Amino acid sequence: MAHDDSGSRPVPARSLADGILFTDQYQLTMAQLYFDRDLHERPAQFEHFFRSYPDYGSHQAGYCVAAGLDWFLDWMEAATFDAQTLAPLRSQLDANGNRVFSDPFCDWLGENGSFESLTVRAVPEGRVVHPNAPLTIVEGPLAIAQLIETALLNQLNFQTLIATKASRVVEASRGRPVLEFGLRRSAEFGANAATRASLIGGAVGSSNVGVSAVMGLNPVGTHAHSMVQAFMALGEGELAAFRAYAELYPDSCLLLVDTIDTLGSGVPNAIRVFEELRTKGHEPVGIRLDSGDLAYLSIQAALLLNEAGFNDASIVLSSSLDELLIFQILSQIDQEAPRYGLDPTALIRRLAMGVGSKLTSSEGHPYLDGVYKLVALDQAGEWQPAIKISETPAKTPNPGNKDVYRIYDRRGRSTADLLTPHGAPLSDELDLRHPIEPNTRRYLPAEGVSEVESLLVDVRRDGARVIDPFDLEQARDRRAEDVERLDPGVRRLVNPHRYHVSLTPELWDLKQDLVRQARTERR
């Protein structure tokens, strides 16, 4: 336990790790260097972007969904240096027993070590985003803008990763409800961020009670196998367990039917309880299938439910689902349901998808390679573009203060994201340059463009938020609209078509000039 400033009230050690010390050591050592060289107040601009889409191995993403901004802004407002957070910095020693952080630097942090001085522009949550186009632009004093890097990348990268996975699951589900069940197997309290991102990505509900409350939703859930097991251990059996649950929740009764024998006892016992509910004036919700061949069991369960007159009863599928498995299940139903006299479209309309750990862990691609790079530094009142040159050309960022525009073709489809120097006007005839390949370019005549949209908005300025309060439905609507406007090839689950992120000729020339200059100076 630590103590607050008065030394009287114990403070959980966990809170120390979650606040402004939620950072990497090198952020602090660089900040101290800037302080010692009197560069710490120099205005600077950093960009956050990711380099590539998630590749899950057997399938790949062709777009991402921005998420995490609102919670990150909350963290920015709460994080600050005080006596408690400065104490471990003041006591930190190097291998020779010397102080790592000086008193003058720590005193400066105590007086200035919050993020009130930073201005932030960002892509709103729920928007579709693409590699190498800025998601977030941070502007402010060099040392403070440097200190925010780790927390920004941690929070925005992860939620964007999970929102992307959720969006793909939603697409694969053909509009059927997706329910997020990943809390128990997620990465500790990162599960809360995963739930939030899943909801932005299109999940309609979650079993996570706390985050559901925060997001203004009712949590979803039924019962586990253990409830049936308990009644079996008491000698009462599966039917008694179902009856007890139905008695307690007669108007929201959804039964897990695969504890013993799905088709031999689970579904028949559920039907028996449903019939009893109906005689009492209640209508059951349906059943959940959590193991076995889910496509085959859905068909057979539907036949039994239909025969008993429960043609509208829902069938919730779970058990390690992801977008590819859902696609395969629905394709199998398309093929097999007619053999049993069932309309596959009607059957699929009854389904809901319970998706857990594969969603909240982004199985197959557990991190987004988002980075935070210095792109401009103030020099005598003007922005001086900054560049990092990599041996891998794709890792050389696009320099300078920039705007990002989305270009829609004459069909109304988004066809490219275009990076341009900040404030530079766009011509009617668009010349789109590949960020790396000098001979790769596209020309879009005025008649080939139906709309040009600016993606970055001000979210924080003059020490306060300037963005509207977060609205989950608005973020979901943005995601749905953006995905709908993508070319179908970009939305493919496997081997999607490449979406174009391009530079204007002015930005391309600036980048090449800076690269040549840096290489000349290196010699």
MARMINU-615631 format. One line per 10 residues: for each residue x, y, z of N, C-alpha, C. Coordinates in steps of 0.1 Angstrom, whole numbers. Example, Ala and Ser with C-alpha at 12.3 -4.5 7.8 and 13.67 -1.06 7.14 Angstrom:
2
132 -57 78 123 -45 78 132 -33 78  128 -22 71 137 -11 71 129 0 79 $
% end
This chain:
523
8 -12 0 0 0 0 9 13 0  4 23 -7 11 36 -7 2 45 1  6 58 2 -2 68 9 -5 80 1  -15 87 4 -18 100 -3 -9 111 2  -11 123 -3 -2 134 1 -1 136 16  -12 134 23 -12 137 37 -5 126 45  -3 115 39 4 103 45 -6 96 54  -18 99 54 -27 93 64 -37 82 58  -40 84 45 -49 74 39 -42 65 30  -43 52 32 -37 42 24 -43 42 10 $
-34 41 0 -38 41 -14 -34 27 -20  -43 20 -27 -39 7 -33 -27 9 -42  -17 0 -41 -6 1 -50 -10 0 -65  -21 -7 -68 -25 -8 -81 -28 5 -88  -33 15 -80 -37 28 -86 -24 35 -90  -13 33 -83 0 39 -87 4 34 -101  2 21 -104 6 16 -117 -4 20 -128  -16 23 -125 -26 26 -135 -26 41 -139  -20 50 -132 -20 64 -134 -9 68 -144  -3 80 -141 6 86 -150 19 77 -151 $
22 68 -142 33 59 -143 31 47 -152  19 47 -158 16 37 -168 23 40 -180  36 39 -180 45 43 -191 57 35 -191  65 37 -202 78 30 -203 89 39 -197  100 33 -192 111 41 -186 117 51 -196  118 47 -209 125 56 -218 117 68 -221  104 68 -219 97 81 -220 101 91 -210  104 87 -198 108 96 -188 123 100 -189  131 91 -194 145 94 -196 147 104 -207  139 102 -218 139 112 -229 134 126 -224 $
123 125 -216 117 138 -211 127 146 -203  135 138 -195 145 145 -187 156 151 -196  160 144 -206 170 149 -216 165 162 -222  152 162 -226 147 174 -232 147 186 -222  144 182 -209 144 192 -199 158 198 -197  168 189 -196 182 193 -194 187 202 -205  183 199 -218 187 207 -229 178 218 -233  169 221 -223 159 232 -225 151 231 -238  148 218 -241 139 216 -253 125 211 -248  123 210 -236 111 204 -230 98 212 -234 $
99 225 -235 88 233 -239 86 236 -254  96 230 -262 95 233 -276 83 226 -282  74 233 -289 62 227 -295 66 216 -305  59 205 -303 62 193 -312 49 187 -316  50 179 -326 38 172 -331 42 157 -333  33 148 -328 35 134 -329 23 128 -336  25 117 -343 13 110 -350 13 96 -345  1 91 -343 -2 77 -341 -8 71 -353  -2 60 -358 -8 53 -369 -4 38 -368  -10 29 -376 -6 15 -376 -1 12 -389 $
8 2 -390 15 -1 -402 9 -12 -411  1 -21 -405 -5 -31 -413 -17 -37 -406  -26 -42 -414 -39 -48 -409 -35 -61 -402  -44 -66 -393 -42 -79 -387 -43 -90 -397  -34 -99 -395 -33 -111 -404 -35 -123 -394  -46 -130 -395 -49 -141 -385 -44 -154 -390  -37 -155 -400 -31 -167 -406 -40 -173 -417  -51 -179 -414 -60 -184 -424 -69 -174 -430  -69 -162 -424 -78 -151 -429 -72 -138 -425  -75 -127 -432 -69 -114 -430 -79 -103 -430 $
-75 -92 -423 -84 -81 -423 -80 -71 -435  -90 -65 -441 -88 -55 -451 -91 -41 -447  -95 -39 -434 -97 -26 -428 -96 -28 -413  -96 -17 -406 -97 -17 -391 -107 -7 -387  -111 -8 -374 -121 1 -368 -115 8 -356  -115 22 -357 -109 30 -346 -118 28 -333  -111 27 -322 -118 26 -309 -108 29 -298  -113 33 -287 -105 35 -275 -103 50 -271  -107 59 -280 -104 73 -278 -110 79 -265  -123 76 -263 -130 83 -251 -123 78 -238 $
-121 65 -236 -114 61 -224 -100 66 -223  -93 68 -234 -80 74 -234 -81 88 -229  -90 96 -234 -92 110 -230 -95 110 -215  -103 101 -210 -106 100 -195 -93 98 -188  -84 89 -193 -71 87 -186 -63 99 -186  -62 106 -197 -54 118 -198 -58 129 -188  -71 130 -186 -76 140 -176 -73 136 -162  -72 123 -159 -70 119 -145 -55 118 -142  -47 115 -152 -33 112 -149 -25 125 -146  -17 125 -135 -9 137 -132 2 133 -122 $
13 140 -122 23 138 -113 20 145 -100  22 138 -89 21 144 -75 31 138 -66  31 140 -54 41 135 -44 41 120 -45  30 113 -46 30 99 -46 36 93 -58  33 99 -70 38 93 -82 53 97 -85  57 109 -79 71 113 -80 80 105 -71  75 100 -60 84 94 -50 92 82 -56  86 73 -64 95 63 -70 105 68 -80  102 79 -86 112 85 -96 123 91 -88  120 98 -77 131 104 -69 140 94 -63 $
135 82 -60 143 72 -53 150 62 -63  147 64 -76 153 54 -86 168 57 -88  176 46 -87 190 47 -88 195 38 -99  206 42 -106 212 34 -116 222 24 -110  229 16 -119 237 5 -114 248 10 -105  252 23 -106 263 28 -98 258 36 -86  245 35 -83 240 42 -72 236 56 -74  237 61 -86 234 75 -89 219 77 -91  214 89 -88 200 92 -91 197 92 -106  186 86 -110 183 86 -124 176 99 -128 $
167 103 -119 159 115 -122 163 126 -112  167 138 -116 171 148 -108 159 155 -101  163 162 -90 152 170 -83 146 181 -92  155 188 -99 148 199 -108 139 193 -118  142 182 -124 133 175 -133 120 171 -126  122 164 -115 110 159 -107 101 171 -103  108 182 -98 100 194 -94 92 199 -106  99 200 -118 92 204 -130 80 196 -133  82 182 -132 71 173 -135 59 176 -125  63 178 -112 52 181 -102 44 194 -106 $
51 204 -112 44 216 -115 37 216 -129  43 208 -138 38 208 -152 33 194 -157  35 184 -149 33 170 -154 19 165 -154  11 172 -162 -2 167 -166 -3 169 -181  -14 165 -187 -16 166 -201 -25 177 -206  -27 187 -197 -35 198 -201 -30 206 -212  -17 206 -214 -11 214 -225 -12 208 -239  -17 196 -240 -17 189 -253 -30 192 -260  -29 194 -273 -40 194 -283 -40 181 -290  -52 176 -292 -53 162 -299 -64 163 -310 $
-60 159 -322 -69 156 -333 -69 141 -335  -81 136 -338 -82 121 -340 -93 117 -349  -93 105 -353 -104 99 -361 -114 94 -351  -127 98 -352 -137 94 -342 -138 79 -341  -142 74 -329 -144 60 -327 -155 55 -336  -153 43 -341 -162 36 -350 -159 38 -365  -150 48 -368 -147 50 -382 -137 38 -387  -139 35 -399 -130 25 -406 -117 33 -408  -106 26 -405 -93 33 -407 -83 23 -414  -72 28 -419 -63 21 -428 -48 24 -424 $
-39 15 -428 -25 16 -424 -19 29 -429  -10 35 -421 -1 46 -424 -8 59 -425  -21 60 -422 -29 72 -421 -31 76 -407  -28 88 -402 -29 91 -388 -42 89 -382  -43 82 -371 -55 80 -363 -56 91 -352  -44 95 -347 -43 105 -337 -31 114 -339  -33 127 -337 -22 137 -338 -22 144 -325  -10 144 -319 -8 150 -306 1 162 -307  -2 174 -303 6 186 -304 7 192 -290  20 196 -287 22 203 -274 37 203 -271 $
40 207 -258 54 207 -254 61 193 -256  73 193 -261 80 181 -265 80 171 -254  84 174 -242 85 165 -231 72 159 -228  61 167 -227 48 162 -223 42 153 -234  44 157 -246 39 150 -258 46 136 -259  59 136 -255 66 123 -255 61 114 -244  58 119 -232 54 111 -221 41 104 -223  32 109 -232 19 103 -234 20 90 -243  31 88 -250 32 78 -260 27 64 -256  32 59 -245 30 45 -241 15 43 -238 $
9 52 -231 -5 50 -227 -14 51 -239  -11 61 -248 -19 62 -260 -18 50 -269  -6 44 -271 -5 32 -279 -12 21 -273  -10 19 -260 -16 8 -253 -31 8 -254  -37 19 -252 -52 20 -251 -58 20 -265  -53 28 -274 -59 29 -287 -56 17 -296  -44 12 -296 -41 0 -304 -50 -11 -300  -51 -14 -287 -58 -26 -283 -73 -25 -286  -79 -14 -283 -94 -13 -286 -96 -13 -301  -87 -7 -309 -89 -8 -324 -87 -22 -329 $
-78 -29 -323 -76 -43 -327 -89 -51 -324  -95 -50 -312 -107 -58 -309 -119 -53 -316  -121 -40 -318 -132 -35 -326 -132 -40 -340  -120 -42 -345 -118 -47 -359 -122 -62 -359  -118 -69 -350 -122 -84 -349 -137 -85 -348  -143 -76 -339 -158 -77 -337 -165 -73 -350  -160 -64 -357 -167 -60 -370 -167 -71 -380  -156 -78 -380 -155 -90 -389 -165 -101 -385  -166 -103 -372 -175 -113 -367 -189 -109 -371  -192 -96 -369 -206 -92 -372 -209 -93 -387 $
-199 -90 -395 -201 -92 -410 -203 -107 -413  -195 -116 -407 -197 -130 -410 -210 -135 -406  -216 -129 -396 -229 -134 -390 -241 -129 -398  -239 -123 -409 -250 -119 -418 -261 -111 -411  -257 -102 -402 -267 -94 -395 -274 -100 -383  -270 -113 -380 -275 -119 -368 -268 -113 -355  -275 -112 -344 -269 -106 -332 -257 -113 -328  -247 -105 -324 -234 -110 -319 -233 -106 -304  -231 -116 -295 -230 -113 -281 -216 -116 -276  -210 -107 -269 -196 -109 -264 -196 -116 -251 $
-189 -127 -250 -188 -135 -238 -174 -138 -233  -165 -128 -236 -150 -132 -234 -144 -128 -221  -152 -123 -211 -146 -118 -199 -138 -128 -191  -142 -140 -190 -135 -150 -181 -121 -154 -186  -119 -153 -199 -106 -157 -204 -98 -146 -210  -102 -134 -207 -95 -122 -213 -83 -118 -204  -75 -108 -209 -63 -104 -202 -66 -95 -190  -69 -101 -179 -73 -93 -167 -82 -82 -169  -79 -70 -164 -88 -59 -166 -88 -53 -180  -79 -58 -188 -80 -54 -202 -93 -60 -208 $
-99 -69 -201 -112 -74 -206 -123 -64 -207  -122 -54 -198 -132 -43 -199 -130 -35 -212  -118 -32 -216 -115 -25 -228 -119 -33 -240  -117 -47 -239 -121 -56 -250 -136 -56 -252  -144 -56 -241 -158 -56 -242 -163 -43 -248  -157 -31 -243 -161 -19 -249 -159 -18 -264  -147 -23 -268 -143 -23 -282 -152 -32 -290  -156 -43 -285 -165 -53 -291 -178 -46 -294  -183 -39 -285 -196 -32 -286 -195 -21 -297  -184 -14 -298 -182 -4 -309 -181 -11 -322 $
-175 -23 -322 -173 -31 -334 -186 -37 -339  -197 -37 -332 -209 -42 -336 -216 -52 -328  -210 -57 -317 -217 -66 -309 -229 -59 -302  -240 -66 -301 -252 -60 -296 -253 -60 -281  -245 -69 -275 -245 -70 -260 -234 -78 -255  -232 -78 -242 -221 -85 -235 -225 -91 -222  -218 -101 -218 -220 -107 -205 -214 -99 -194  -205 -90 -198 -197 -81 -188 -207 -71 -182  -210 -74 -169 -220 -66 -162 -215 -51 -160  -203 -49 -156 -198 -36 -153 -197 -27 -166 $
-191 -32 -176 -190 -24 -188 -204 -22 -195  -213 -32 -194 -226 -30 -199 -233 -18 -192  -231 -17 -179 -237 -6 -171 -231 7 -176  -218 7 -178 -211 20 -182 -216 24 -196  -219 14 -204 -223 17 -218 -238 19 -219  -245 18 -209 -260 20 -209 -267 8 -215  -262 -4 -213 -268 -16 -219 -272 -26 -208  -282 -34 -211 -284 -45 -202 -274 -57 -205  -268 -63 -195 -259 -74 -198 -267 -86 -203  -261 -95 -210 -268 -107 -215 -261 -120 -209 $
-269 -130 -208 -264 -143 -203 -275 -152 -199  -272 -165 -198 -282 -175 -194 -277 -182 -181  -273 -194 -183 -267 -202 -172 -256 -211 -177  -248 -216 -168 -237 -225 -172 -240 -239 -171  -232 -248 -175 -234 -263 -173 -234 -266 -159  -227 -258 -151 -226 -262 -136 -240 -262 -130  -249 -253 -134 -263 -254 -128 -269 -267 -131  -268 -272 -143 -274 -285 -146 -267 -296 -138  -253 -295 -137 -245 -305 -130 -249 -305 -115  -252 -293 -109 -256 -293 -95 -269 -300 -93 $
-279 -299 -101 -291 -306 -100 -289 -321 -102  -280 -324 -111 -278 -339 -113 -271 -345 -101  -261 -337 -95 -255 -342 -83 -264 -344 -71  -275 -336 -71 -285 -337 -61 -296 -348 -64  -294 -354 -76 -303 -365 -79 -316 -360 -86  -317 -347 -89 -329 -342 -95 -329 -341 -110  -317 -340 -116 -316 -341 -131 -318 -329 -139  -316 -330 -152 -316 -319 -161 -329 -312 -162  -340 -320 -162 -353 -314 -163 -356 -305 -152  -353 -310 -140 -355 -302 -128 -347 -289 -128 $
-335 -289 -133 -327 -277 -134 -334 -267 -144  -338 -272 -155 -345 -263 -165 -358 -257 -159  -365 -266 -151 -377 -261 -145 -375 -250 -135  -364 -252 -127 -361 -242 -117 -357 -229 -123  -349 -229 -134 -345 -217 -141 -357 -210 -147  -366 -218 -153 -378 -212 -160 -387 -206 -149  -388 -212 -138 -396 -206 -127 -391 -193 -123  -378 -191 -122 -372 -179 -118 -372 -168 -128  -371 -172 -141 -370 -163 -152 -380 -167 -163  -393 -167 -161 -402 -172 -170 -403 -164 -183 $
-399 -151 -183 -401 -143 -195 -387 -141 -203  -377 -147 -197 -364 -146 -204 -356 -159 -203  -364 -170 -206 -359 -183 -204 -351 -188 -216  -338 -189 -215 -330 -194 -226 -321 -205 -220  -322 -218 -224 -317 -229 -218 -305 -235 -225  -294 -238 -218 -282 -244 -223 -285 -259 -224  -285 -265 -235 -290 -279 -237 -280 -290 -240  -267 -287 -238 -257 -297 -242 -249 -303 -230  -254 -302 -218 -247 -308 -207 -246 -323 -207  -257 -330 -212 -258 -344 -212 -258 -350 -226 $
-269 -347 -233 -271 -352 -247 -280 -342 -254  -274 -334 -262 -281 -323 -268 -294 -326 -274  -294 -336 -283 -307 -340 -290 -315 -351 -283  -308 -359 -275 -315 -370 -268 -322 -365 -256  -317 -355 -248 -323 -350 -236 -324 -335 -235  -314 -328 -239 -313 -314 -237 -325 -306 -244  -326 -308 -257 -336 -301 -265 -350 -306 -261  -352 -320 -260 -366 -325 -255 -370 -319 -242  -360 -319 -232 -364 -314 -219 -367 -299 -219  -359 -292 -228 -362 -277 -229 -376 -275 -235 $
-380 -283 -245 -393 -282 -251 -404 -285 -241  -401 -295 -232 -411 -298 -222 -413 -286 -213  -402 -280 -209 -403 -268 -200 -410 -256 -207  -407 -255 -220 -413 -244 -228 -428 -246 -229  -432 -258 -231 -446 -261 -231 -453 -257 -218  -446 -260 -207 -452 -257 -194 -453 -241 -192  -442 -235 -197 -442 -220 -196 -454 -214 -204  -456 -220 -216 -466 -214 -225 -480 -216 -219  -482 -227 -212 -495 -229 -205 -498 -218 -194  -487 -213 -189 -488 -203 -179 -488 -188 -184 $
-488 -188 -198 -489 -174 -204 -475 -168 -207  -464 -176 -206 -451 -171 -209 -446 -177 -222  -437 -169 -229 -431 -174 -241 -416 -175 -239  -411 -187 -241 -396 -189 -239 -388 -181 -250  -375 -178 -246 -366 -172 -256 -360 -182 -265  -355 -193 -260 -349 -203 -268 -338 -212 -262  -329 -217 -269 -319 -226 -264 -305 -221 -268  -295 -226 -261 -281 -223 -265 -273 -236 -267  -266 -236 -278 -258 -248 -282 -243 -244 -280  -236 -252 -272 -222 -248 -269 -211 -258 -272 $
-215 -269 -280 -205 -279 -283 -210 -287 -295  -201 -294 -301 -205 -303 -312 -205 -296 -326  -211 -302 -336 -213 -297 -349 -225 -287 -348  -221 -274 -347 -232 -264 -344 -241 -262 -356  -236 -264 -368 -245 -263 -380 -256 -275 -380  -251 -287 -378 -260 -299 -378 -269 -298 -366  -264 -294 -354 -272 -294 -342 -283 -283 -344  -279 -272 -350 -289 -261 -352 -301 -266 -361  -298 -273 -371 -308 -279 -380 -317 -288 -372  -311 -298 -365 -319 -308 -358 -327 -302 -347 $
-321 -292 -339 -328 -286 -329 -340 -278 -334  -338 -271 -346 -349 -264 -352 -360 -273 -356  -357 -285 -361 -367 -295 -365 -376 -299 -352  -369 -301 -341 -376 -305 -329 -384 -294 -323  -379 -282 -323 -386 -270 -319 -398 -267 -327  -396 -268 -340 -407 -265 -350 -419 -275 -348  -415 -288 -346 -425 -298 -344 -433 -296 -332  -427 -290 -322 -434 -287 -309 -441 -274 -310  -440 -266 -321 -447 -254 -322 -439 -242 -318  -426 -243 -316 -418 -232 -312 -409 -227 -324 $
-416 -223 -334 -409 -220 -347 -401 -207 -346  -404 -199 -336 -397 -186 -335 -386 -186 -324  -385 -198 -317 -375 -198 -306 -361 -196 -311  -353 -188 -304 -340 -185 -308 -330 -196 -305  -320 -197 -313 -309 -207 -311 -296 -199 -310  -290 -198 -298 -278 -191 -296 -266 -201 -298  -257 -198 -306 -245 -206 -308 -233 -200 -301  -225 -209 -295 -213 -205 -288 -202 -216 -290  -192 -215 -283 -181 -225 -284 -170 -221 -294  -161 -212 -289 -149 -209 -296 -152 -203 -310 $
-162 -195 -312 -165 -190 -325 -156 -178 -328  -153 -177 -341 -147 -165 -347 -154 -163 -360  -149 -153 -368 -155 -149 -380 -155 -161 -391  -144 -168 -391 -143 -178 -401 -151 -190 -398  -152 -194 -385 -160 -205 -381 -175 -202 -383  -179 -189 -380 -193 -185 -382 -196 -186 -397  -187 -181 -406 -189 -182 -420 -191 -196 -425  -183 -206 -419 -184 -220 -423 -197 -226 -418  -202 -222 -406 -214 -228 -400 -226 -223 -409  -226 -210 -412 -238 -206 -420 -238 -211 -434 $
-226 -213 -440 -225 -219 -453 -230 -234 -453  -227 -241 -442 -231 -255 -440 -247 -255 -439  -252 -246 -431 -267 -245 -430 -273 -242 -444  -267 -233 -451 -272 -231 -465 -274 -243 -473  -264 -252 -472 -263 -264 -480 -272 -275 -474  -272 -277 -461 -278 -289 -455 -293 -287 -451  -297 -275 -447 -310 -273 -442 -321 -277 -452  -320 -274 -465 -330 -278 -474 -332 -293 -475  -322 -301 -472 -323 -316 -472 -333 -321 -461  -335 -312 -451 -345 -316 -440 -358 -308 -441 $
-360 -302 -453 -372 -294 -455 -372 -281 -448  -361 -276 -444 -360 -263 -437 -355 -252 -447  -361 -240 -445 -356 -228 -452 -344 -223 -445  -332 -223 -452 -320 -219 -445 -320 -205 -440  -327 -196 -448 -328 -182 -445 -336 -180 -432  -347 -188 -431 -355 -187 -419 -348 -192 -407  -340 -203 -409 -333 -208 -397 -322 -199 -393  -314 -193 -402 -304 -184 -399 -309 -172 -392  -321 -168 -396 -328 -156 -389 -330 -158 -374  -331 -171 -370 -333 -174 -356 -320 -174 -348 $
-309 -174 -354 -296 -176 -347 -291 -163 -341  -283 -165 -330 -275 -154 -325 -261 -161 -322  -251 -153 -322 -237 -158 -320 -231 -153 -307  -228 -162 -298 -220 -159 -286 -206 -161 -288  -198 -150 -289 -184 -151 -292 -176 -146 -280  -166 -155 -277 -158 -152 -264 -144 -149 -266  -135 -159 -262 -121 -156 -261 -114 -153 -274  -119 -159 -285 -113 -156 -298 -115 -142 -302  -125 -136 -298 -128 -122 -300 -120 -113 -291  -121 -115 -278 -114 -105 -269 -99 -107 -268 $
-94 -118 -274 -79 -120 -275 -74 -117 -289  -83 -114 -298 -80 -113 -312 -71 -125 -317  -76 -137 -315 -68 -149 -317 -63 -148 -332  -50 -152 -333 -44 -152 -346 -35 -140 -348  -39 -129 -342 -31 -116 -343 -34 -108 -331  -26 -110 -320 -29 -105 -307 -25 -90 -304  -20 -83 -314 -16 -69 -312 -17 -62 -325  -19 -49 -324 -19 -40 -336 -6 -33 -336  1 -32 -347 15 -26 -348 14 -11 -350  6 -5 -340 5 10 -340 18 16 -335 $
22 27 -340 34 34 -336 30 49 -334  40 56 -327 38 70 -323 51 77 -327  51 85 -337 63 91 -343 63 106 -343  74 112 -340 76 126 -341 76 130 -356  67 139 -360 66 143 -374 69 158 -376  69 166 -366 73 180 -368 77 186 -355  86 196 -355 91 203 -344 92 218 -347  88 226 -337 88 240 -339 102 246 -341  104 254 -351 117 260 -353 114 275 -357  117 284 -347 115 298 -349 100 301 -354 $
91 294 -347 77 297 -350 71 290 -361  79 281 -368 73 274 -379 76 259 -377  67 251 -383 68 236 -381 79 231 -391  89 225 -385 100 219 -392 97 204 -393  94 198 -405 91 184 -406 102 175 -401  99 164 -394 108 155 -389 106 141 -396  117 134 -398 115 121 -404 125 111 -398  120 98 -398 129 87 -394 130 78 -406  143 75 -410 146 67 -421 149 53 -417  141 43 -422 143 29 -419 149 22 -430 $
157 11 -427 162 2 -437 151 -5 -444  139 -6 -437 127 -11 -444 119 1 -448  118 3 -461 111 15 -466 97 17 -460  90 6 -458 76 8 -453 76 14 -439  87 13 -432 87 19 -418 92 33 -418  94 39 -429 97 53 -430 84 61 -429  81 68 -419 68 75 -417 67 87 -427  55 92 -429 53 103 -437 54 116 -428  62 125 -432 66 136 -423 56 148 -423  58 156 -413 51 169 -413 37 169 -407 $
32 181 -406 18 184 -401 9 181 -412  -1 172 -410 -9 166 -421 -24 167 -419  -31 166 -430 -46 163 -429 -48 149 -436  -59 143 -433 -63 131 -439 -77 132 -445  -78 129 -458 -91 129 -465 -95 115 -470  -108 113 -469 -113 100 -476 -119 104 -489  -115 97 -499 -120 100 -513 -130 89 -517  -142 93 -521 -152 84 -525 -154 85 -540  -154 74 -547 -155 74 -561 -170 77 -566  -172 76 -579 -185 80 -584 -196 70 -580 $
-193 58 -575 -203 49 -570 -206 52 -555  -199 61 -549 -201 64 -535 -193 55 -526  -184 47 -532 -175 38 -524 -162 46 -520  -157 43 -508 -145 48 -504 -134 41 -512  -126 49 -519 -116 43 -528 -101 46 -524  -99 56 -515 -86 60 -511 -86 69 -499  -76 68 -490 -74 78 -480 -62 86 -484  -63 99 -484 -53 108 -490 -47 117 -479  -33 116 -478 -26 124 -469 -21 136 -476  -22 148 -470 -18 160 -476 -12 170 -465 $
-3 179 -468 2 189 -458 -10 196 -453  -9 199 -440 -20 205 -432 -24 218 -439  -37 220 -442 -42 232 -447 -40 234 -462  -34 224 -469 -31 225 -483 -44 222 -491  -48 230 -500 -60 228 -508 -59 216 -517  -70 209 -519 -70 197 -529 -74 202 -542  -67 197 -553 -71 201 -566 -83 192 -571  -90 197 -581 -101 189 -586 -96 176 -592  -85 176 -599 -79 164 -605 -69 158 -594  -72 147 -589 -64 141 -578 -53 132 -583 $
-41 135 -579 -29 127 -582 -25 120 -570  -27 107 -569 -25 99 -557 -12 92 -558  -2 95 -550 11 89 -550 12 78 -540  18 66 -543 20 56 -534 31 60 -524  29 58 -511 38 63 -501 53 58 -502  55 47 -509 68 41 -510 73 39 -524  64 34 -533 68 31 -546 68 43 -555  79 48 -561 79 60 -568 71 60 -581  70 48 -587 63 47 -600 49 42 -599  44 42 -587 30 37 -585 21 49 -582 $
12 52 -590 3 64 -588 -11 62 -595  -21 69 -590 -34 69 -596 -38 83 -599  -46 85 -609 -52 97 -612 -67 96 -611  -73 105 -604 -88 105 -603 -93 119 -608  -99 119 -620 -105 131 -625 -117 136 -616  -120 148 -618 -131 154 -610 -144 146 -611  -147 141 -623 -160 133 -625 -159 120 -619  -147 115 -615 -146 102 -608 -147 103 -593  -149 115 -588 -150 117 -573 -163 122 -569  -170 115 -560 -183 119 -556 -183 127 -543 $
-173 125 -535 -172 131 -522 -158 131 -517  -154 142 -509 -141 142 -502 -144 146 -488  -140 137 -479 -143 139 -464 -131 140 -456  -130 150 -447 -119 151 -438 -121 142 -426  -111 134 -422 -113 123 -412 -110 128 -398  -100 137 -397 -95 141 -383 -104 152 -378  -107 151 -365 -115 161 -358 -108 165 -346  -110 178 -341 -104 182 -328 -111 175 -317  -104 169 -308 -110 162 -297 -105 168 -283  -94 175 -283 -89 182 -271 -81 194 -275 $
-85 205 -268 -78 218 -272 -79 227 -259  -69 235 -256 -69 244 -245 -72 238 -232  -67 225 -230 -68 218 -218 -82 212 -215  -90 211 -225 -103 205 -223 -108 198 -236  -117 189 -234 -123 182 -245 -132 191 -253  -131 189 -267 -140 197 -275 -148 188 -284  -148 175 -281 -156 165 -288 -169 163 -281  -179 159 -288 -192 156 -281 -190 144 -272  -198 142 -262 -198 130 -253 -199 118 -262  -192 107 -257 -193 95 -265 -207 89 -265 $
-211 85 -277 -224 79 -280 -222 66 -287  -225 55 -280 -223 41 -285 -230 39 -298  -243 43 -299 -250 41 -311 -245 49 -323  -240 60 -320 -234 69 -330 -221 62 -335  -213 57 -326 -201 50 -330 -204 37 -339  -214 30 -334 -218 18 -342 -223 21 -356  -231 32 -356 -236 37 -369 -225 41 -379  -215 48 -373 -203 52 -381 -197 39 -387  -195 29 -378 -188 17 -383 -196 10 -394  -209 9 -392 -218 2 -402 -218 10 -415 $
-218 23 -415 -219 31 -427 -205 30 -434  -194 31 -427 -181 31 -433 -179 17 -439  -182 6 -432 -180 -7 -438 -189 -9 -451  -201 -4 -450 -210 -5 -462 -204 2 -474  -197 12 -472 -191 20 -483 -178 15 -488  -173 4 -482 -161 -2 -487 -164 -11 -499  -154 -12 -508 -156 -21 -519 -157 -35 -513  -166 -44 -519 -167 -58 -514 -154 -65 -513  -145 -63 -522 -132 -70 -522 -124 -67 -509  -125 -54 -504 -118 -50 -492 -124 -57 -480 $
-137 -61 -480 -144 -67 -469 -143 -82 -469  -136 -88 -479 -135 -102 -479 -128 -107 -466  -132 -119 -461 -126 -125 -449 -112 -130 -452  -110 -135 -464 -98 -141 -468 -92 -134 -480  -79 -130 -479 -72 -123 -490 -79 -111 -495  -82 -101 -486 -90 -90 -491 -82 -81 -501  -89 -74 -509 -83 -64 -518 -76 -53 -510  -65 -48 -515 -58 -37 -508 -65 -24 -510  -67 -17 -499 -72 -4 -499 -61 6 -501  -63 17 -508 -52 26 -511 -51 37 -501 $
-39 39 -495 -36 51 -487 -25 58 -495  -27 70 -498 -19 77 -508 -14 91 -503  -4 97 -509 1 110 -506 -2 119 -518  -4 132 -515 -4 142 -526 10 144 -531  12 149 -543 25 151 -548 33 160 -539  27 170 -533 34 179 -524 40 171 -512  32 162 -506 37 155 -495 48 144 -499  45 138 -511 55 129 -516 69 136 -518  68 148 -524 81 155 -527 88 159 -514  80 163 -504 86 167 -491 93 155 -485 $
86 143 -485 92 131 -479 105 128 -486  105 128 -499 117 124 -507 129 134 -504  125 147 -503 135 157 -500 142 155 -487  134 152 -477 139 149 -463 147 137 -463  143 126 -470 151 114 -471 165 117 -477  165 124 -488 177 127 -495 186 136 -486  180 146 -479 188 154 -471 194 147 -459  187 138 -453 192 130 -442 203 121 -446  202 115 -458 212 106 -462 225 113 -466  223 125 -472 235 134 -475 242 138 -462 $
235 142 -452 241 146 -440 248 134 -433  242 122 -435 248 110 -428 262 107 -434  264 110 -447 277 108 -453 288 118 -447 $
% end
